[in-house]
Amino acid sequence: MPLTIGKHSVAHPLIQGGMGVRISAAKLAGAVAKNGGIGLIATAGLVLNSECREGNTYFEGDLLALKEELRKAYEIAPDGVIGTNCMVAVTNYDDVVRASCEGGAKILVTGAGLPLNLPGLTVDYPDVALVPIVSSVRAAELIARKWHKSYNRLPDAVVVEDPDTAGGHLGEKMENIGTGDYDQYATVRGVKEYFRETWQLDIPIIAAGGVWDRADLEYALASGADAVQMASRFVCTEECDADDAFKQAYLDCAQEDIGLIMSPAGLPGRAIKGNIEQIRAFDVDNNRSCASGCLKKCSYRKDKERFCIVHALDRAQRGDRETGLIFQV
């Protein structure tokens, strides 16, 4: 079953989810695109563990690293559909969006906040498909109204992320996660109905969270979704950009090892939680200062609260299972 988002089509109704700080970089995104899905490079923290950091500031190197990863991904899949996942919460969000377009990204998937100015940032790249991530019909409505009023643009697709089953940063309040009240596929159908009835627009609505195998994909399609976004399933592949120790942590963990944390970004996140105290101690006990200023809002930079998330994720990506943060994605 093919999937078309904007002007871009793939053979399979599958988006590989963005996994930040080099868990999904060129190797994984390129491999997924080569095999008929949509491959996403997560833009957050790409400069870390990159030659592009040498001689550049964090933000200068980050943009260079992003374009380099896009180039490498297209070497793997010259005709593939490769995009980026851009977090609204990062300090250089606007620059990352523009660099994604300049580097050849065909699709931008954006979450960790409402991407209300996204069409304005991409106005010079009308063929780039714009795909916001939401967890409610209300969020989809807010984005659509703002985009239409300010930019005469509407989304090319929408990802509906289930906060009860998705990983990484979650777009819901901590107290509302896991209550049993959230109905992912009712939300999927509600978002689809909203765009059809209000805008006479039939766009793909993509289910994210809790998708592990073909049976989950088929259930999503039968429940009203047009495609799925999945990430965790790709972590333990040879093509995933993480260190083997990171992949082994996935293989070793049990369901009870995974839980919610509060990110310094002010968002809940789902992670392997057993070493959270070691992560905190690495930064707080050593009085480590903020080294990058990567987030617009960061409790660690402001008050030395919690830990420095981008460097904790970077340590994990390199294979540090003691003081590295391993998001369940």
N, C-alpha and C positions, 0 to 999 in steps of 0.2 A: 504494500500500500504506500504510494508516494506521498510526500509532504511538500507543499509549496508555501513559502512565507515570502510575501512581497514578490520580487522577481526571481526568487531562487528556489529551486526544486531539488529534492533528494529522493532516493529510491525508498527509503525506510522512514517511518514516522517516529523518529528518534533524535533527540538532541542530547549530546553528552554535556552534562552540567559543568559549569565552571567551578574549579576547586583552586582556591587562592594560594599564593606564594609557591608557585611552581609544582603543584600537584597535577594540574592540567595545563601543560605548556605545549610546545610545538609537537613533540613526539605523539602524545595522546590525541590532541585535536586533529593532527594530520592523519593519523591512523583511522580514526572514526570517519573523517571526511572521505578518505580513500575507499572505505567500505560502504559508503552510501548513506551515512548519517550526517548530522551537522556537528562539527567539532568546535568546541569553544575553548579559547585560551583565557584563563582567568587573569585579569590585569593586575590584581593587587599584589604588590611585593615582588614583581618580576625582576627588579634590579638586584635583589639579594641573591647571592650565589650565581652572579652573572659577571662576566668580564666588563660589562657596560658600567659597572660601579667605579672602575678604575679611572681616576682623574675627573670624575663628574660628581655633582651633588646627587643626593638620593632621587630628587625629582627629575633632573636631567637624565640620569642613567635609567630611570624607570621608563621613560618614553623611548629611549634608544633600545632598551631591552624588549619592549613590547613590539616594536617594528621588526626587530631581529627574530623574535619568536614567530611572528606572522610569516616572515620570509621563509623560515625553516619549515613551517607547516605546509606552505604551498610547494616547497620542494618535494614533500612527501605526497601531496595530493594536489597537483597543478590545477585540476578542474573541479576540485571539491568545494563544498560550501563550508567555509571557515569563518567563525565570528569571534567575538570577545564577550566576556562577562565583565561588566563594569559596575563597581559598587558606588552608589551615590554617596555613601558615608566617607569616602576617602577625600583627602584634601585636594588632590589634583584631578578630581573627577572630570572637570571640563576638558582639561588638557589630554587626559587619557581617552576620552571619547573622540576628540579630534585626531589624536595619533592613531587610534584604531582605524578610522576612516582613511587616513593618509597611508596606512600600512596595508590596506586592501581588505579589511574585514568586510564581509558581506552582510553580516547580521550582528546587531548589538543587543545583548540581553542585559537588562539593568535592574538591580534590586538593592537591598539594604537601604531603603529609603525610596521616596517617590521621585521618579525622574521627570519632574515637571518641565524642565527646560531642554530636554533632550532634542526635540525637533529643531530648536534654534541652533544648537551646536552642530547639527548635521545638515544644515540647509544646503551646503555646497555639494552634498553627496546624496542626491535624491534616491539612488538605487540601493542604498544601504537600508536594510529592513530594521525596524525599531520594535523591540519586544520587551515591554515592562514585565516585571514579576510582581504579582499581587497575591494576597491571601483572602481577599473579600471582594464582593461585587462593588461595595462602596469605593474602595481604592481604585478599581477599574473606572468607575464613573468619574472620580476626581481627575484622573489622568486624561481621560477622553475629553472632558469638558475643557480643561486647561489647554490641551494640545489643539483642539479645534478652534477655540476662541483666539488664542495667541498666534498659532502657526498654520491654521487651516490644514491640520494633519491629524490622522488617527493611527493607532497602532496597527502594525502589520500582522501581529499575533500577540497573544497574552499567555504568559506562564502563570498558572495557579499553583502556588506552593502550599502544601499541607504542613502547618507548623507542628503537627503531632508526629509526623514521620520524616520530614526533611532534615537535612543536616546543615552544619555550618551556621551562619547567622540567620536568624528567623525573624520574620516580620510580624511578630505578635508579642503582646505583653506576657511576661513570665507566668503570671497567675492564670492566664487563659489557655496555656498549653497543657495538653494531656487531661483535660476535664471530661472528654468524651462528647463535648457539645459541637465540635467542628465537623462538618460534613463536606469533605473535599469535593466529591462529585456533584453535590447540590450546588456548590460554589462554581464549579466548572460549567454546569448547565445554566446557572444564573448569569454568569459573565457572557456566555454565548447568546443567551436570550436578550440581554441588555444591548449588545451591539447590533443584533438583528432588528430589534424593535425600535430602538432609538435612532440608530444611524443607518439602517438598512444595509448593514455590513456583515458579511459572512467571512470571518477570519478564523484561523486555527486557534483553538484554545488548548493549551498543553498542560497536562497534569504532571506535577513534580512532587516527589516525596513518596517513599514506600514502594517504588518500582524496582523489582529485583530481577525478574525473569520474563519469559514470553507470556506466561499465564497472567502476570500482573499487567503487562502491556495490553493483552487482549481484553482483560477486565476493564482497563481504563478506556479503551476504544468503545466497548459495549456500554459504558456508563456515561458516554457523552463527550469524552475528550477526542481530539483529532490526532494527538501524538503524545508522547511522554518525554520528560526530561529525566535522565538518570545519571548518577555520578558514582556512588559507592561501588557499583558492580565493576567499574573500570579500574579501581584503585590497585587491585592485585594483578593486573595484567603486566606483561613485559613492557608494553608501550607506555604505561603510566610514568610520568616524569619524576616520581618520588624515589627516594632511596629504598633499597630492599628491606631495610629495618622498619621503615614506615609501613610497607606492605605487610610485613610479618605481624606487626601490631594489630592489623585488621584480622589476620588469620587467627591470632591468639585470643582475641577478646571475645567475651560472652555478652549476652544482652544486658546483664546486670552491670557490666563495666561501662556502659554508655549512659550518659545523663546530660542534664542541662547545666550550663554555666552562664554567668552574666559576663559578657564581653566588656572590655574597657570602652568599646564603642557605644555602650548603652543599649545593646541589643542582646537578647538571649541567644545562646548558641548550643548546639548539640555536639558533644565531644566524648572521647575516651577520658574519663574524669579521675582516674586513680592517682594521677601525678599532679593534680592542680596545685597542691601545697608546695611541691618542689618547684613548679613553674613560678609561683609567686615568690618563693624564697630566692630564686636565682636573681630576680630583679630587685626586690625590696631589700633583702638582707645585704646585697652588694651595693645598694644605693645607686643603681644604674639609672642614668638619666635617659630621657627620650632621645633616641638617636636619629629619628627620621621625621617626626611630625606628620605621619602618614594619614591620620584621621582628623576629620573636622572636629569631632567631639571625642575626647579621650580622657578617661578618669585617671589613667596612669600619668599622662603628661601633666595633668592639672594638679592632682593630689597624691601621686604615687600610690594610687589605689589599684588593687588587683595586680596586673603585670603588663608588660609591653607585648601586645598580641602579635604584631607582625614579625618580631624577632623570635618569639616563641614558636610561631608557625614555621619560620625559616629553619630553626634548629631541628624541628621534627622532620621537615622535608629532607634534611641532610642525614637523618638517621638517628638523632638523639631522642631516645624514648624516655629518658629520665627527666629532662627539663624542657622538652619540646611539647607543644600543644598539638594533639592529633584530633582534628575535627572529624566527626563522623559526618560524611557528606552524602 
